[in-house]
């Protein structure tokens, strides 16, 4: 594929959603630099994991793709939002007679849909994503405006998809030029991510796959936001979570450990025949804490998952991951000095605690441990320093993965 895909407006907007899912539209006309772009290859037989990584590599080579995760992840997440919104508009249109009426209804009552997107295609029958796909001028600026508009209309998404400025520059030069951005948009457009096209769990796993690929290319720093899936799965199984339990990760990174706990429970319940696959897509769910991106009902209480993350970019990544999986949002902040989960003037307790602890960082001082107002560290245990694991959760800064911690005593361990 040419580096310069369509940056000028296509001769027609993207058609109905089914067209996107079966044959990717080839951009018409010249690219941003005047060259005619090459046609995209059919995507029908390409796995979601391969597609999602190819999209990441479309703006750079595979070696450089991790550098651009802050651009790629929000865009794929937005594609999911758009396609789910389309599905909901179609559902409403089937009841009221037209998509035009459906648009008016959801604009008047945003609770009719999971997330309201203030994107209006030229024709009501056009896919909502076509608003982004047909951007032709000042693509980075316009895309940033659209994502900030979506976040403004949905408080749950604020700080998550509106963190990135697709028009940002460094020393007067664009970090991601419009021709490369257009290339990425086209790559993302080749698959549809609606409710009936792909299950939330499948796209969630693919999202985690992409995070893992970024971690592999990110070197040692990857431990700050990703625990290897095999390790997370073993930990989730060891926890043996039961329906309705509260599970907490005090330094959750991209949320993988929490998600693995939910998936492990789902697997156990399937084996026991307690998962229902009937219905669930006709209206947005209102289960407390659930965002409704999957809307698949069950006959058992889901886990109540809680997490906190310190790094803003990683926090945003975690929330996109959690929302795709239809799970609670993540809190932001320093768990060591400002834990967010409290009740009755004390730290909240949980049935299960799973962590790749942030105490492996070396910026905490002996005074931080000694003066902890929540009494989390035993008196006389000593300062762990940079090469000791004396305190529960502490470990050498060079051994992030070795810090994995699971606590199974119900309601006994606040962190």
PLY file of the C-alpha trace (Angstrom):
ply
format ascii 1.0
element vertex 415
property float x
property float y
property float z
element edge 414
property int vertex1
property int vertex2
end_header
0.00 0.00 0.00
1.22 3.48 -0.79
2.10 5.69 2.14
-0.21 8.33 0.72
-3.75 7.02 0.71
-6.76 9.16 0.12
-6.56 12.54 1.83
-8.89 14.18 -0.65
-12.56 13.53 -0.34
-13.83 10.32 -1.89
-16.35 10.72 -4.68
-19.00 9.16 -2.48
-19.31 8.51 1.27
-19.01 5.02 2.69
-22.23 3.11 2.14
-24.16 0.96 4.55
-22.32 -1.01 7.18
-22.49 -4.33 5.35
-20.38 -2.92 2.54
-17.56 -2.10 4.93
-17.54 -5.59 6.38
-17.32 -7.46 3.08
-15.29 -5.34 0.72
-13.15 -2.42 1.76
-13.73 0.69 -0.24
-10.79 1.73 -2.37
-10.17 5.46 -2.09
-10.91 7.35 -5.26
-8.78 10.21 -6.47
-5.29 11.28 -5.58
-3.68 11.11 -2.17
-2.44 14.02 -0.11
0.78 14.24 -2.09
-0.93 13.94 -5.47
-0.15 10.26 -6.02
-2.92 7.79 -6.72
-3.18 5.34 -3.78
-3.15 1.61 -4.28
-6.26 -0.43 -3.67
-6.69 -2.09 -0.31
-6.58 -5.88 -0.31
-9.77 -7.77 0.60
-10.02 -8.43 4.32
-12.65 -11.19 4.45
-10.28 -13.99 5.41
-7.90 -11.97 7.56
-8.08 -12.59 11.30
-9.01 -9.70 13.52
-5.59 -9.86 15.16
-3.83 -9.63 11.79
-6.09 -6.80 10.68
-5.59 -4.83 13.87
-1.78 -5.16 13.65
-1.76 -4.31 9.94
-3.73 -1.17 10.79
-1.08 -0.30 13.38
1.70 -0.83 10.86
-0.05 1.17 8.14
1.43 4.46 9.33
4.92 3.07 9.88
6.78 -0.20 9.62
6.14 -2.90 12.21
9.24 -1.89 14.17
7.92 1.61 14.68
4.27 0.76 15.28
4.51 0.76 19.13
5.53 4.39 18.96
2.09 5.25 17.63
-0.12 3.29 20.03
-1.58 6.52 21.44
-2.93 7.32 17.97
-4.00 3.83 16.94
-5.87 2.61 20.01
-8.32 5.54 20.25
-9.07 5.31 16.53
-9.90 1.58 16.64
-11.94 2.19 19.78
-13.85 4.96 17.99
-14.54 2.61 15.08
-16.14 0.20 17.54
-18.23 3.02 19.00
-19.39 4.12 15.55
-20.38 0.65 14.40
-22.25 -0.14 17.62
-24.03 3.22 17.32
-25.03 2.29 13.77
-26.46 -1.00 15.01
-28.53 0.81 17.60
-29.77 3.34 15.05
-30.84 0.44 12.83
-32.67 -1.16 15.74
-34.56 2.04 16.45
-35.16 2.69 12.75
-36.83 -0.70 12.43
-39.34 0.44 15.04
-39.93 4.02 13.91
-39.62 3.61 10.15
-36.35 5.31 9.13
-32.80 6.10 10.21
-33.59 9.78 9.82
-36.22 9.50 12.56
-33.85 7.35 14.60
-31.19 10.08 14.48
-33.70 12.64 15.72
-34.87 10.39 18.54
-31.43 9.59 19.93
-30.42 13.22 19.68
-33.43 14.10 21.84
-32.98 11.18 24.23
-29.38 10.00 24.44
-30.27 7.26 26.92
-31.66 5.24 24.02
-28.11 4.26 23.07
-25.00 3.12 24.91
-22.89 6.05 23.75
-24.30 8.98 21.83
-22.07 10.07 18.94
-22.57 13.62 17.64
-21.52 12.53 14.15
-24.02 13.13 11.36
-23.27 11.59 7.94
-24.42 13.39 4.80
-27.21 10.87 4.34
-29.00 9.16 7.26
-28.43 5.79 5.59
-24.65 6.26 5.50
-22.48 4.66 8.15
-21.63 7.00 11.03
-17.96 6.14 10.55
-18.17 7.75 7.09
-17.97 11.15 8.80
-14.41 10.29 9.80
-13.57 8.23 6.74
-14.36 11.03 4.30
-12.33 13.72 6.03
-10.44 15.46 3.26
-8.91 18.66 4.60
-7.08 19.25 7.86
-7.65 15.60 8.76
-5.71 15.68 12.02
-7.45 18.82 13.21
-10.93 17.60 12.22
-10.42 14.13 13.69
-9.30 15.64 17.00
-12.41 17.86 17.01
-14.70 14.88 16.38
-13.18 12.75 19.14
-13.36 15.61 21.61
-16.99 16.11 20.64
-17.72 12.44 21.35
-16.00 12.70 24.73
-17.94 15.85 25.59
-21.22 14.06 24.84
-20.22 11.06 26.96
-18.65 11.87 30.35
-17.45 8.26 30.70
-15.16 8.80 27.69
-13.67 12.11 28.81
-9.91 11.89 29.13
-9.96 8.56 27.30
-10.42 9.22 23.58
-9.84 12.97 23.68
-6.33 12.91 25.13
-4.53 12.76 21.80
-4.09 15.68 19.45
-3.91 14.16 15.97
-2.74 17.53 14.74
0.16 17.84 17.19
3.52 19.12 15.99
7.10 18.90 17.27
9.46 21.68 16.28
6.98 22.82 13.64
6.54 19.41 12.02
3.47 17.20 12.33
3.94 14.13 14.53
1.57 12.22 12.26
1.10 13.79 8.83
-2.33 13.82 7.20
-1.35 11.36 4.48
-0.27 8.78 7.07
-3.34 9.48 9.17
-5.56 8.98 6.13
-3.70 5.72 5.53
-4.50 4.58 9.07
-8.18 5.55 8.75
-8.46 3.51 5.55
-6.84 0.49 7.20
-9.21 0.70 10.17
-12.17 1.04 7.79
-11.66 -2.39 6.22
-13.45 -4.25 9.01
-16.74 -3.60 10.71
-16.81 -3.89 14.50
-20.53 -3.83 15.26
-22.53 -5.95 17.68
-23.38 -8.60 15.10
-20.01 -8.53 13.33
-17.78 -9.37 16.23
-18.40 -10.26 19.85
-17.09 -7.86 22.47
-14.88 -10.60 23.87
-13.28 -11.23 20.46
-12.49 -7.59 19.78
-11.36 -7.27 23.38
-8.90 -10.12 22.93
-7.69 -8.54 19.71
-7.26 -5.23 21.51
-5.16 -7.00 24.13
-3.21 -8.63 21.32
-2.37 -5.19 19.98
-1.36 -4.00 23.44
0.90 -7.03 23.73
2.51 -6.31 20.38
3.16 -2.75 21.54
4.64 -4.10 24.76
6.95 -6.46 22.87
8.22 -3.54 20.85
8.43 -1.26 23.84
11.23 -3.03 25.66
11.60 -3.07 29.43
9.13 -0.23 29.99
6.32 -2.48 28.75
6.04 -3.96 32.25
4.42 -0.71 33.33
1.28 -1.44 31.36
1.28 -5.09 30.39
1.60 -8.45 32.14
2.11 -11.39 29.77
-1.24 -13.01 28.96
-0.07 -16.46 30.03
0.93 -15.14 33.47
-2.36 -13.25 33.81
-4.38 -16.33 32.89
-2.64 -18.49 35.49
-3.23 -15.84 38.13
-6.91 -15.51 37.17
-7.44 -19.25 37.44
-5.63 -19.42 40.79
-7.98 -16.79 42.21
-11.04 -18.99 41.54
-13.37 -16.01 41.58
-17.04 -16.64 42.30
-19.99 -14.72 40.80
-20.51 -11.27 42.29
-17.10 -11.07 43.97
-15.22 -7.78 44.15
-11.79 -7.96 42.52
-9.21 -5.19 42.68
-5.97 -4.34 40.91
-4.21 -1.37 42.56
-1.82 -0.82 39.64
-3.80 -2.19 36.74
-1.81 -1.00 33.70
-3.91 -1.76 30.63
-6.42 -3.77 32.68
-5.41 -7.21 31.46
-5.31 -8.94 34.85
-8.82 -7.79 35.75
-10.18 -8.81 32.37
-8.60 -12.25 32.66
-10.46 -12.72 35.98
-13.77 -11.97 34.28
-12.99 -14.25 31.34
-11.92 -17.07 33.67
-15.22 -16.81 35.54
-17.15 -16.79 32.26
-15.36 -19.95 31.18
-16.18 -21.71 34.43
-19.81 -20.68 34.20
-20.03 -21.90 30.60
-18.74 -25.28 31.70
-21.45 -25.29 34.33
-24.13 -24.30 31.82
-25.01 -21.00 33.51
-24.38 -18.58 30.64
-27.33 -17.47 28.55
-26.87 -16.58 24.89
-30.44 -15.50 24.20
-31.45 -11.91 23.48
-29.70 -8.96 25.00
-29.15 -6.82 21.91
-32.55 -5.17 21.56
-31.91 -2.34 24.00
-29.00 -0.85 25.92
-28.38 -2.65 29.22
-28.61 -0.82 32.51
-26.68 -3.17 34.77
-24.81 -1.06 37.35
-21.22 -0.53 36.28
-21.62 -2.09 32.85
-21.15 0.05 29.77
-23.14 -2.11 27.39
-20.60 -2.71 24.65
-21.41 -6.42 24.65
-24.93 -6.53 26.09
-24.86 -10.32 26.49
-26.95 -11.37 29.53
-25.99 -14.11 31.94
-27.64 -16.13 34.67
-25.01 -15.24 37.24
-23.74 -12.05 38.83
-20.66 -10.69 37.05
-17.54 -9.79 38.95
-17.30 -6.29 40.36
-13.93 -5.23 39.00
-12.04 -2.24 40.34
-8.69 -0.82 39.35
-6.47 2.24 39.61
-3.67 3.40 37.32
-1.18 6.23 37.76
0.07 7.00 34.22
-2.58 9.03 32.30
-1.86 7.45 28.90
-1.99 3.94 30.38
-5.15 4.82 32.31
-6.81 5.84 29.04
-5.64 2.60 27.40
-7.07 0.58 30.31
-10.44 2.29 30.11
-10.77 1.64 26.38
-9.90 -1.99 27.05
-12.40 -2.25 29.90
-15.24 -0.55 28.02
-14.77 -2.86 25.04
-15.08 -5.78 27.46
-18.18 -4.17 29.05
-16.49 -3.74 32.44
-16.25 -0.99 35.05
-14.09 2.06 34.30
-10.69 2.47 35.96
-9.76 5.21 38.45
-6.72 7.40 37.88
-4.18 8.36 40.49
-1.22 7.25 42.62
-2.43 4.23 44.60
0.51 4.49 46.99
-0.14 8.07 48.06
-3.75 8.59 46.98
-5.78 5.35 46.87
-9.22 6.06 45.41
-11.20 3.14 46.86
-12.31 4.01 50.39
-15.35 3.37 52.54
-16.22 4.63 55.99
-12.94 6.50 56.37
-10.95 3.34 55.71
-9.54 1.63 52.66
-12.06 -0.53 50.88
-11.57 -4.28 51.14
-12.05 -6.81 48.36
-12.69 -10.52 47.88
-9.69 -10.86 45.58
-6.68 -8.66 44.90
-4.53 -9.18 41.83
-1.58 -7.00 41.00
1.68 -6.37 39.25
2.49 -3.84 42.00
3.69 -0.32 41.48
5.86 -0.69 44.60
8.52 -2.02 42.27
9.21 1.61 41.38
12.15 3.21 43.18
10.87 6.75 43.59
9.23 6.03 46.97
11.28 6.92 50.04
11.64 5.30 53.43
9.49 8.10 54.84
6.69 7.22 52.42
6.51 3.73 53.93
6.94 4.83 57.55
4.32 7.59 57.33
1.68 5.71 55.38
-1.62 6.98 56.82
-3.45 3.76 55.90
-1.17 1.41 57.91
-0.51 -0.86 54.95
3.07 -1.68 55.91
3.94 -3.64 59.06
5.83 -1.73 61.75
9.44 -2.81 61.91
9.40 -4.52 58.50
12.00 -2.09 57.27
12.42 -0.08 54.11
12.55 -2.32 51.01
14.87 0.04 49.16
15.74 -0.75 45.56
16.72 -4.40 45.89
14.52 -5.93 48.57
11.13 -7.55 48.74
10.63 -7.32 52.50
7.30 -5.51 52.26
4.30 -7.22 50.69
4.10 -5.96 47.13
7.63 -4.57 47.00
10.16 -5.91 44.53
13.28 -4.89 42.64
12.62 -2.28 39.99
14.31 -4.52 37.43
11.88 -7.39 38.06
8.46 -6.02 37.19
6.93 -9.31 36.14
8.25 -11.01 39.26
6.09 -8.73 41.36
2.80 -10.36 40.43
0.67 -10.80 43.51
-2.60 -12.60 44.19
-4.55 -12.47 47.44
-7.46 -14.85 47.87
-8.60 -14.19 51.45
-12.10 -12.71 51.11
-12.52 -9.15 52.34
-9.30 -9.14 54.31
-6.72 -7.23 52.34
-7.10 -3.55 51.50
-4.54 -2.11 49.10
0 1
1 2
2 3
3 4
4 5
5 6
6 7
7 8
8 9
9 10
10 11
11 12
12 13
13 14
14 15
15 16
16 17
17 18
18 19
19 20
20 21
21 22
22 23
23 24
24 25
25 26
26 27
27 28
28 29
29 30
30 31
31 32
32 33
33 34
34 35
35 36
36 37
37 38
38 39
39 40
40 41
41 42
42 43
43 44
44 45
45 46
46 47
47 48
48 49
49 50
50 51
51 52
52 53
53 54
54 55
55 56
56 57
57 58
58 59
59 60
60 61
61 62
62 63
63 64
64 65
65 66
66 67
67 68
68 69
69 70
70 71
71 72
72 73
73 74
74 75
75 76
76 77
77 78
78 79
79 80
80 81
81 82
82 83
83 84
84 85
85 86
86 87
87 88
88 89
89 90
90 91
91 92
92 93
93 94
94 95
95 96
96 97
97 98
98 99
99 100
100 101
101 102
102 103
103 104
104 105
105 106
106 107
107 108
108 109
109 110
110 111
111 112
112 113
113 114
114 115
115 116
116 117
117 118
118 119
119 120
120 121
121 122
122 123
123 124
124 125
125 126
126 127
127 128
128 129
129 130
130 131
131 132
132 133
133 134
134 135
135 136
136 137
137 138
138 139
139 140
140 141
141 142
142 143
143 144
144 145
145 146
146 147
147 148
148 149
149 150
150 151
151 152
152 153
153 154
154 155
155 156
156 157
157 158
158 159
159 160
160 161
161 162
162 163
163 164
164 165
165 166
166 167
167 168
168 169
169 170
170 171
171 172
172 173
173 174
174 175
175 176
176 177
177 178
178 179
179 180
180 181
181 182
182 183
183 184
184 185
185 186
186 187
187 188
188 189
189 190
190 191
191 192
192 193
193 194
194 195
195 196
196 197
197 198
198 199
199 200
200 201
201 202
202 203
203 204
204 205
205 206
206 207
207 208
208 209
209 210
210 211
211 212
212 213
213 214
214 215
215 216
216 217
217 218
218 219
219 220
220 221
221 222
222 223
223 224
224 225
225 226
226 227
227 228
228 229
229 230
230 231
231 232
232 233
233 234
234 235
235 236
236 237
237 238
238 239
239 240
240 241
241 242
242 243
243 244
244 245
245 246
246 247
247 248
248 249
249 250
250 251
251 252
252 253
253 254
254 255
255 256
256 257
257 258
258 259
259 260
260 261
261 262
262 263
263 264
264 265
265 266
266 267
267 268
268 269
269 270
270 271
271 272
272 273
273 274
274 275
275 276
276 277
277 278
278 279
279 280
280 281
281 282
282 283
283 284
284 285
285 286
286 287
287 288
288 289
289 290
290 291
291 292
292 293
293 294
294 295
295 296
296 297
297 298
298 299
299 300
300 301
301 302
302 303
303 304
304 305
305 306
306 307
307 308
308 309
309 310
310 311
311 312
312 313
313 314
314 315
315 316
316 317
317 318
318 319
319 320
320 321
321 322
322 323
323 324
324 325
325 326
326 327
327 328
328 329
329 330
330 331
331 332
332 333
333 334
334 335
335 336
336 337
337 338
338 339
339 340
340 341
341 342
342 343
343 344
344 345
345 346
346 347
347 348
348 349
349 350
350 351
351 352
352 353
353 354
354 355
355 356
356 357
357 358
358 359
359 360
360 361
361 362
362 363
363 364
364 365
365 366
366 367
367 368
368 369
369 370
370 371
371 372
372 373
373 374
374 375
375 376
376 377
377 378
378 379
379 380
380 381
381 382
382 383
383 384
384 385
385 386
386 387
387 388
388 389
389 390
390 391
391 392
392 393
393 394
394 395
395 396
396 397
397 398
398 399
399 400
400 401
401 402
402 403
403 404
404 405
405 406
406 407
407 408
408 409
409 410
410 411
411 412
412 413
413 414
